[in-house]
Amino acid sequence: MEESSARVAIFDDDASVLKALARLVQSLGYMAVPCSSLAEFRRHLAATPLDCVILDVHLPDGSGLELLQQLPALLGLPVIMVTAGDDPALRADCMAAGAVAYFVKPLRRSELELVLSSLITLG
């Protein structure tokens, strides 16, 4: 797979899920920027140019939905929401708040690849 300089921040509080998502993103040719807390995510935002965010709905130190509502307006970043349980009302709230996609874990490689490739041009 062609390497990309595009950076995808991955935000999940579960270390095993975070590691798996980072490997998946890297296998698709993107640079993974894993974050396990809002504080860590904010440090990366300040220091690392990002192209996309994969954001868990439930976070240890904040709400993924609240962060989603702030990100597009502040940074213009596309946000892909992920969650362990499918809730139609939450899906609607996330999409209304500006998410470009909403996936229930575990993510399917083909679905993530399609969304990322439509958001980020390789190379």
C-alpha positions in Angstrom: 0.0 0.0 0.0 1.2 3.5 -0.8 2.3 5.5 2.2 0.6 8.7 3.1 1.7 11.6 5.1 -1.9 12.1 6.3 -2.3 11.9 10.0 -5.4 10.2 11.5 -5.9 10.8 15.2 -7.5 7.9 16.9 -9.2 8.5 20.2 -10.4 5.6 22.4 -10.1 4.9 26.1 -9.7 1.2 25.7 -6.0 0.4 25.2 -6.6 -2.7 23.1 -9.1 -1.0 20.8 -6.8 1.9 20.4 -3.9 -0.3 19.5 -6.1 -2.3 17.0 -7.5 0.9 15.4 -3.9 2.3 15.1 -2.7 -0.9 13.3 -5.8 -0.8 11.0 -5.2 2.9 10.1 -1.5 2.2 9.5 -2.3 -0.9 7.3 -4.4 1.4 5.2 -1.3 3.6 4.6 -2.0 6.5 7.0 -0.1 7.7 10.0 -1.9 6.9 13.2 -1.8 9.3 16.1 -3.3 7.4 19.1 -4.8 9.3 22.0 -6.4 7.8 25.1 -7.6 10.9 26.9 -8.8 14.5 26.1 -5.6 15.9 27.6 -3.4 13.7 25.3 -5.6 14.6 22.3 -5.3 18.3 23.0 -1.5 18.0 23.2 -1.5 16.3 19.8 -3.8 19.0 18.4 -1.3 21.6 19.5 1.8 19.8 18.2 0.7 17.7 15.2 -1.2 18.7 12.0 -4.1 16.3 11.7 -6.2 15.3 8.7 -9.0 13.3 10.3 -10.1 12.1 13.7 -11.6 8.7 14.7 -13.4 9.5 17.9 -15.0 7.2 20.4 -18.4 8.3 21.8 -17.5 7.4 25.4 -14.3 8.9 26.8 -12.7 8.6 30.2 -12.5 12.4 30.7 -15.2 13.9 28.6 -17.9 13.3 26.0 -17.0 12.3 22.4 -20.2 14.0 21.2 -19.3 17.3 22.9 -15.8 17.1 21.4 -17.4 16.4 18.0 -19.5 19.5 18.3 -16.4 21.6 18.9 -13.9 20.0 16.4 -15.4 20.9 13.0 -16.0 24.5 13.9 -12.6 25.0 15.5 -10.4 22.9 13.2 -12.3 22.0 10.1 -11.4 18.3 10.7 -13.6 15.5 9.4 -14.6 13.2 12.4 -15.5 9.6 12.2 -17.5 8.5 15.3 -17.1 5.0 16.8 -19.0 3.3 19.6 -19.5 -0.2 21.1 -23.3 0.0 21.0 -25.6 1.1 18.3 -28.1 3.7 19.4 -30.2 5.3 16.6 -30.7 8.5 18.6 -27.0 8.8 19.3 -26.2 8.1 15.7 -28.6 10.9 14.6 -27.0 13.3 17.2 -23.5 12.5 15.9 -24.4 13.0 12.3 -26.3 16.2 13.1 -23.2 17.5 14.9 -21.0 17.0 11.9 -19.7 13.5 11.9 -18.8 12.2 8.4 -19.4 8.6 9.5 -20.6 6.6 12.5 -19.4 3.0 13.0 -20.2 0.4 15.6 -17.2 -1.5 16.9 -15.6 -3.6 15.6 -14.9 -1.6 12.5 -14.9 -3.2 9.1 -11.7 -2.6 7.3 -13.5 -2.0 3.9 -15.8 0.6 5.4 -13.1 2.5 7.1 -10.9 2.4 4.0 -13.8 3.8 1.9 -14.4 6.7 4.2 -10.8 7.5 4.8 -10.0 7.4 1.1 -12.8 9.7 0.3 -11.6 12.2 2.9 -7.8 12.0 2.4 -5.9 11.8 -0.9 -2.8 9.6 -0.6 0.6 11.1 -1.2 
